[in-house]
């Protein structure tokens, strides 16, 4: 019996040892792999994705007629005046320059520069010697006389005198002649003033032709006229004293009429033989003004050109013995003389409306409200 009891105890001891050993043994952790969601692949699409469009630089318009340009100006051009050996320009930032040129195409010529302080220029006129320039001011409505000053090797353009105020609206035009300086206002400021070169007021004339727009002078200084809201242009001659050849007065010698609406611009040829008038009635008239007006001979209408009704009326024009040039917005249109047949069209000559053109030594000079002045072949 004791032997059986001892055997039972030994069996219990062995069973207990086995159970304790198993409970203390390290349990091997079961590693469960991460569940990765399988993304079903898209079926190939028949729609092709358009390629990404890259922005390209704007296309530069080139013209075969363009000779060169006066560049390097900081502000948009307001007005210019070119003589045989000098070229003056004023810009909206107040810059005033005089270039010493050998020809109209001498765009790399040296220049002297000044600033119109506290004003924006509205008009410019250059004397024939190239050392004095007259500039209209937008704020004070006065004429500022600039003169080239030499200090050692340095040359500057300084205001020497400011004329007394006579205009009550913007000075739209200034014209230099060997005997005087003429100033013209705009709109209801219809009195033109004639000044000595040093700023003395010589004469005033009320031009009773409704609103003024601008004044144009013939290059030989024989005539000047004013673009007004009437359908005609009155041509004035500057009279001189016989002994001294000084200014003595002005007189109306011709009238270029026949338009049904106000004028938009006009021009004289270099030799004062021809004139062109452009009107809001979409008519352009070419005139022979080489007549004996002293004997009351009237100017002769050579041709009338009817522009398309949808065309913008010319903002500026020029005329020679061979060509009539019209500026319509930023476009240049060239016609023959005397038949006014269309010879050439220069599209997008300027990106803005052309405000002034001139024919000088066979070169067309044009400007808009941009910091550059273009030079063109027209023949």
C-alpha positions as CSV (number, residue, x, y, z in Angstrom):
1,X,0.0,0.0,0.0
2,X,2.8,2.3,0.9
3,X,4.5,1.5,-2.3
4,X,1.3,2.4,-4.3
5,X,1.0,5.7,-2.4
6,X,4.6,6.6,-3.0
7,X,4.2,5.9,-6.7
8,X,1.1,8.1,-6.9
9,X,2.9,11.0,-5.2
10,X,5.8,10.6,-7.6
11,X,3.4,10.8,-10.5
12,X,1.7,13.9,-9.2
13,X,5.1,15.6,-8.7
14,X,6.2,14.8,-12.3
15,X,2.9,16.1,-13.6
16,X,3.2,19.4,-11.6
17,X,6.8,20.0,-12.8
18,X,5.8,19.5,-16.4
19,X,2.9,21.9,-16.2
20,X,5.0,24.7,-14.4
21,X,7.8,24.3,-17.0
22,X,5.3,24.7,-19.9
23,X,3.7,27.8,-18.4
24,X,7.1,29.6,-17.9
25,X,8.5,28.8,-21.4
26,X,8.5,31.9,-23.8
27,X,5.5,32.0,-26.1
28,X,6.4,32.5,-29.7
29,X,4.5,35.5,-31.1
30,X,2.5,34.9,-34.2
31,X,3.4,37.5,-36.8
32,X,0.4,38.6,-38.9
33,X,1.4,40.2,-42.1
34,X,0.0,43.7,-42.9
35,X,-3.0,43.6,-45.2
36,X,-2.1,45.6,-48.3
37,X,-5.1,46.8,-50.2
38,X,-4.7,45.9,-53.8
39,X,-5.7,48.9,-56.1
40,X,-7.2,47.7,-59.2
41,X,-5.4,49.0,-62.3
42,X,-7.4,51.4,-64.5
43,X,-8.3,50.2,-67.9
44,X,-6.4,52.1,-70.6
45,X,-8.4,55.2,-71.8
46,X,-8.9,56.0,-75.4
47,X,-8.9,59.8,-74.5
48,X,-5.5,61.3,-75.1
49,X,-4.4,64.0,-72.6
50,X,-3.4,67.1,-74.6
51,X,0.2,68.2,-74.2
52,X,0.8,71.2,-71.9
53,X,0.9,74.4,-73.9
54,X,3.9,76.5,-73.2
55,X,3.5,80.3,-73.2
56,X,5.6,81.8,-75.9
57,X,6.9,85.4,-76.1
58,X,4.8,87.8,-78.2
59,X,5.7,87.9,-81.8
60,X,7.7,90.9,-82.7
61,X,6.2,92.7,-85.7
62,X,8.9,93.7,-88.3
63,X,8.4,96.0,-91.2
64,X,10.5,96.2,-94.3
65,X,9.8,100.0,-94.4
66,X,11.2,100.7,-90.9
67,X,14.7,102.3,-91.1
68,X,15.5,102.7,-87.4
69,X,14.0,104.1,-84.1
70,X,15.0,106.6,-81.4
71,X,14.9,104.5,-78.3
72,X,16.1,104.8,-74.7
73,X,13.4,107.2,-73.6
74,X,11.9,106.5,-70.2
75,X,8.5,108.0,-70.8
76,X,6.0,108.0,-73.6
77,X,6.6,110.6,-76.3
78,X,4.4,113.7,-76.2
79,X,5.8,115.8,-79.0
80,X,8.9,116.3,-81.2
81,X,10.4,118.9,-83.4
82,X,13.1,118.1,-86.0
83,X,15.3,120.7,-87.7
84,X,18.1,120.1,-90.2
85,X,20.8,119.3,-87.7
86,X,18.9,119.0,-84.4
87,X,16.0,117.0,-83.0
88,X,14.1,117.8,-79.9
89,X,11.6,115.5,-78.0
90,X,9.6,115.8,-74.8
91,X,8.1,112.9,-72.8
92,X,5.4,112.4,-70.3
93,X,7.9,111.9,-67.4
94,X,9.1,115.5,-67.9
95,X,12.2,114.5,-69.9
96,X,13.3,117.1,-72.6
97,X,16.1,116.2,-75.0
98,X,18.0,117.8,-77.9
99,X,19.9,115.5,-80.2
100,X,22.7,116.8,-82.5
101,X,22.1,114.9,-85.7
102,X,23.7,114.6,-89.1
103,X,20.5,113.3,-90.7
104,X,17.0,112.2,-89.5
105,X,18.3,108.6,-89.2
106,X,21.2,109.5,-86.9
107,X,19.5,107.6,-83.9
108,X,22.8,107.0,-82.1
109,X,23.5,110.8,-81.9
110,X,24.6,112.4,-78.6
111,X,22.0,114.4,-76.8
112,X,21.7,116.9,-73.9
113,X,18.8,116.4,-71.5
114,X,16.8,118.4,-69.0
115,X,13.7,117.9,-66.8
116,X,10.5,119.9,-66.7
117,X,9.9,119.9,-63.0
118,X,6.4,119.6,-61.5
119,X,4.8,119.5,-65.0
120,X,4.1,117.2,-67.8
121,X,5.1,118.6,-71.2
122,X,2.3,119.2,-73.7
123,X,4.2,120.7,-76.7
124,X,7.7,121.5,-77.9
125,X,9.4,123.8,-80.4
126,X,13.1,124.0,-81.2
127,X,15.0,127.0,-82.5
128,X,17.1,126.7,-85.7
129,X,20.4,126.8,-83.8
130,X,19.6,123.8,-81.7
131,X,20.5,125.4,-78.3
132,X,17.1,126.6,-77.2
133,X,13.8,124.7,-76.8
134,X,10.4,125.8,-75.7
135,X,8.1,123.5,-73.8
136,X,4.5,123.9,-72.7
137,X,3.7,122.8,-69.1
138,X,0.5,121.0,-68.3
139,X,0.2,122.2,-64.7
140,X,1.1,125.9,-64.9
141,X,-0.1,126.4,-68.5
142,X,3.1,128.4,-69.2
143,X,5.9,128.2,-71.7
144,X,9.3,127.1,-70.3
145,X,12.4,128.2,-72.2
146,X,15.3,125.7,-71.9
147,X,18.8,126.6,-73.0
148,X,21.9,124.4,-73.4
149,X,24.5,125.3,-70.7
150,X,28.2,124.4,-70.9
151,X,30.1,123.9,-67.7
152,X,33.6,122.6,-68.5
153,X,33.1,119.4,-70.4
154,X,29.6,118.9,-69.2
155,X,26.6,120.1,-71.2
156,X,23.1,120.4,-69.6
157,X,19.7,121.6,-70.5
158,X,18.4,124.1,-68.0
159,X,15.3,126.3,-67.7
160,X,16.3,129.8,-68.4
161,X,13.0,131.6,-68.4
162,X,9.2,131.0,-67.9
163,X,6.9,133.1,-70.0
164,X,3.9,134.8,-68.4
165,X,0.7,132.8,-68.3
166,X,-1.7,133.7,-71.1
167,X,-3.5,130.3,-71.8
168,X,-6.2,129.0,-69.6
169,X,-6.3,125.5,-71.1
170,X,-3.6,123.1,-72.2
171,X,-1.0,124.5,-74.6
172,X,-1.6,122.1,-77.5
173,X,1.0,123.4,-80.0
174,X,4.2,125.6,-80.1
175,X,5.7,126.8,-83.4
176,X,9.1,128.4,-83.8
177,X,9.8,130.9,-86.6
178,X,12.9,133.0,-87.2
179,X,10.9,136.1,-86.1
180,X,8.7,134.8,-83.3
181,X,7.2,131.9,-81.3
182,X,3.5,131.1,-81.6
183,X,1.5,129.3,-79.0
184,X,-1.9,127.7,-79.4
185,X,-4.3,126.4,-76.7
186,X,-7.0,123.7,-77.1
187,X,-10.7,123.5,-77.0
188,X,-12.3,126.8,-76.0
189,X,-8.9,128.5,-75.6
190,X,-9.1,130.0,-79.1
191,X,-6.6,132.9,-78.7
192,X,-3.2,132.4,-80.3
193,X,-0.3,134.3,-78.8
194,X,2.8,135.5,-80.6
195,X,6.0,135.9,-78.5
196,X,9.5,137.2,-79.0
197,X,12.2,134.5,-78.6
198,X,13.0,135.9,-75.2
199,X,9.4,135.7,-73.9
200,X,7.9,139.2,-74.6
201,X,4.3,139.0,-75.7
202,X,4.1,140.7,-79.2
203,X,0.6,140.0,-80.3
204,X,-2.6,138.0,-79.6
205,X,-5.2,137.0,-82.0
206,X,-8.6,135.5,-81.3
207,X,-9.3,132.9,-83.9
208,X,-13.1,132.6,-84.0
209,X,-13.3,129.1,-85.4
210,X,-14.9,127.2,-82.6
211,X,-12.7,124.8,-80.7
212,X,-9.0,124.5,-81.3
213,X,-7.2,121.1,-81.6
214,X,-3.6,121.9,-82.7
215,X,-1.6,124.2,-84.9
216,X,0.7,123.4,-87.8
217,X,3.5,125.4,-89.3
218,X,5.0,125.0,-92.8
219,X,8.6,124.1,-92.8
220,X,9.7,127.2,-94.7
221,X,7.8,129.3,-92.0
222,X,5.6,130.9,-94.7
223,X,2.2,129.7,-93.3
224,X,0.6,128.3,-90.3
225,X,-3.0,127.0,-89.7
226,X,-5.1,125.7,-86.8
227,X,-7.1,122.5,-86.8
228,X,-10.5,123.4,-85.5
229,X,-14.0,121.9,-85.2
230,X,-15.1,123.9,-88.3
231,X,-15.0,122.2,-91.7
232,X,-12.4,124.6,-93.0
233,X,-8.8,125.6,-92.3
234,X,-7.8,129.2,-92.3
235,X,-4.2,129.8,-93.4
236,X,-2.2,132.7,-91.9
237,X,0.9,134.4,-93.1
238,X,3.4,136.1,-90.7
239,X,4.2,139.6,-91.9
240,X,7.5,141.4,-91.3
241,X,8.7,144.9,-91.2
242,X,10.5,145.8,-94.4
243,X,13.6,147.4,-92.9
244,X,14.3,145.2,-89.9
245,X,12.5,142.0,-91.0
246,X,11.1,141.8,-87.5
247,X,7.7,140.5,-86.7
248,X,4.9,142.9,-87.5
249,X,1.7,140.9,-87.5
250,X,-0.3,138.0,-89.0
251,X,-3.0,138.0,-91.7
252,X,-5.4,135.4,-93.1
253,X,-4.5,134.7,-96.8
254,X,-6.4,131.5,-97.7
255,X,-9.1,129.2,-96.5
256,X,-9.3,125.5,-97.3
257,X,-13.0,124.5,-97.0
258,X,-15.5,122.1,-98.4
259,X,-15.7,119.7,-95.4
260,X,-19.1,119.0,-93.8
261,X,-17.6,118.3,-90.4
262,X,-14.7,119.5,-88.3
263,X,-11.1,118.8,-89.2
264,X,-9.0,116.1,-87.5
265,X,-5.6,117.2,-88.9
266,X,-3.8,119.0,-91.7
267,X,-0.3,119.4,-93.1
268,X,1.9,121.5,-95.5
269,X,4.5,120.3,-97.9
270,X,8.1,121.4,-97.3
271,X,8.0,123.9,-100.2
272,X,4.5,125.2,-99.2
273,X,3.1,124.2,-102.6
274,X,0.7,121.6,-101.3
275,X,-1.6,121.2,-98.3
276,X,-3.8,118.3,-97.0
277,X,-6.9,118.6,-94.9
278,X,-8.5,115.6,-93.1
279,X,-12.0,115.7,-91.6
280,X,-14.4,113.8,-89.5
281,X,-16.6,113.6,-92.6
282,X,-14.1,110.9,-93.8
283,X,-12.8,113.1,-96.7
284,X,-9.2,113.9,-97.3
285,X,-8.5,116.8,-99.6
286,X,-5.3,117.6,-101.5
287,X,-4.8,121.3,-102.3
288,X,-2.4,123.4,-104.4
289,X,-1.7,126.5,-102.3
290,X,1.1,127.8,-104.6
291,X,-1.2,130.6,-105.8
292,X,-1.0,134.4,-106.0
293,X,-3.1,135.0,-102.9
294,X,-2.0,138.6,-102.9
295,X,-4.2,138.9,-106.0
296,X,-7.0,137.1,-104.3
297,X,-6.3,133.9,-106.2
298,X,-7.9,130.9,-104.3
299,X,-6.2,127.6,-103.5
300,X,-7.0,124.8,-106.0
301,X,-8.6,121.6,-104.9
302,X,-6.6,118.8,-106.7
303,X,-8.3,115.7,-105.4
304,X,-10.8,114.4,-102.7
305,X,-10.3,111.0,-101.2
306,X,-13.3,109.4,-99.6
307,X,-12.3,107.0,-96.8
308,X,-14.4,104.0,-95.9
309,X,-17.0,104.8,-93.3
310,X,-15.6,102.1,-91.0
311,X,-12.1,103.6,-91.1
312,X,-10.8,105.7,-88.3
313,X,-10.3,109.3,-89.4
314,X,-6.6,110.3,-89.6
315,X,-5.1,111.6,-86.4
316,X,-2.0,113.0,-88.3
317,X,-0.9,113.5,-91.9
318,X,2.0,114.6,-94.0
319,X,2.5,115.6,-97.7
320,X,5.3,116.0,-100.2
321,X,5.3,116.5,-103.9
322,X,5.1,112.7,-104.3
323,X,3.2,111.3,-101.4
324,X,0.4,111.9,-98.9
325,X,0.7,110.0,-95.7
326,X,-2.2,109.4,-93.3
327,X,-1.9,108.0,-89.8
328,X,-5.1,106.1,-88.8
329,X,-4.8,104.8,-85.2
330,X,-1.5,102.8,-85.3
331,X,-1.6,102.3,-89.1
332,X,0.2,104.3,-91.8
333,X,-1.4,104.7,-95.2
334,X,0.6,106.1,-98.2
335,X,-1.0,107.6,-101.3
336,X,0.3,109.0,-104.5
337,X,0.2,112.7,-105.5
338,X,-1.9,114.1,-107.1
339,X,-4.2,111.1,-107.7
340,X,-4.4,109.9,-104.1
341,X,-4.1,106.3,-105.2
342,X,-3.2,103.9,-102.4
343,X,0.5,102.9,-102.7
344,X,1.2,101.1,-99.4
345,X,-0.2,100.3,-96.0
346,X,2.0,99.7,-92.9
347,X,-0.1,97.9,-90.4
348,X,0.7,98.1,-86.7
349,X,3.4,100.7,-87.2
350,X,2.7,101.7,-83.6
351,X,0.9,99.8,-80.8
352,X,-1.0,103.0,-79.9
353,X,-2.7,105.8,-81.9
354,X,-0.1,107.8,-83.8
355,X,-0.2,111.4,-82.6
356,X,2.3,113.1,-84.9
357,X,4.1,112.5,-88.2
358,X,6.5,114.6,-90.3
359,X,8.3,114.2,-93.6
360,X,11.9,115.3,-93.3
361,X,14.5,114.8,-96.0
362,X,12.4,112.0,-97.5
363,X,12.1,110.2,-94.2
364,X,8.8,109.7,-92.4
365,X,9.1,110.4,-88.6
366,X,6.3,109.0,-86.5
367,X,5.4,108.9,-82.8
368,X,2.7,107.6,-80.5
369,X,2.3,107.5,-76.7
370,X,5.3,105.1,-76.5
371,X,8.9,105.6,-75.5
372,X,10.2,105.5,-79.0
373,X,10.1,107.4,-82.3
374,X,10.1,105.5,-85.7
375,X,11.7,106.4,-89.0
376,X,10.3,105.0,-92.3
377,X,10.9,104.6,-96.0
378,X,7.8,105.6,-97.9
379,X,9.0,105.6,-101.5
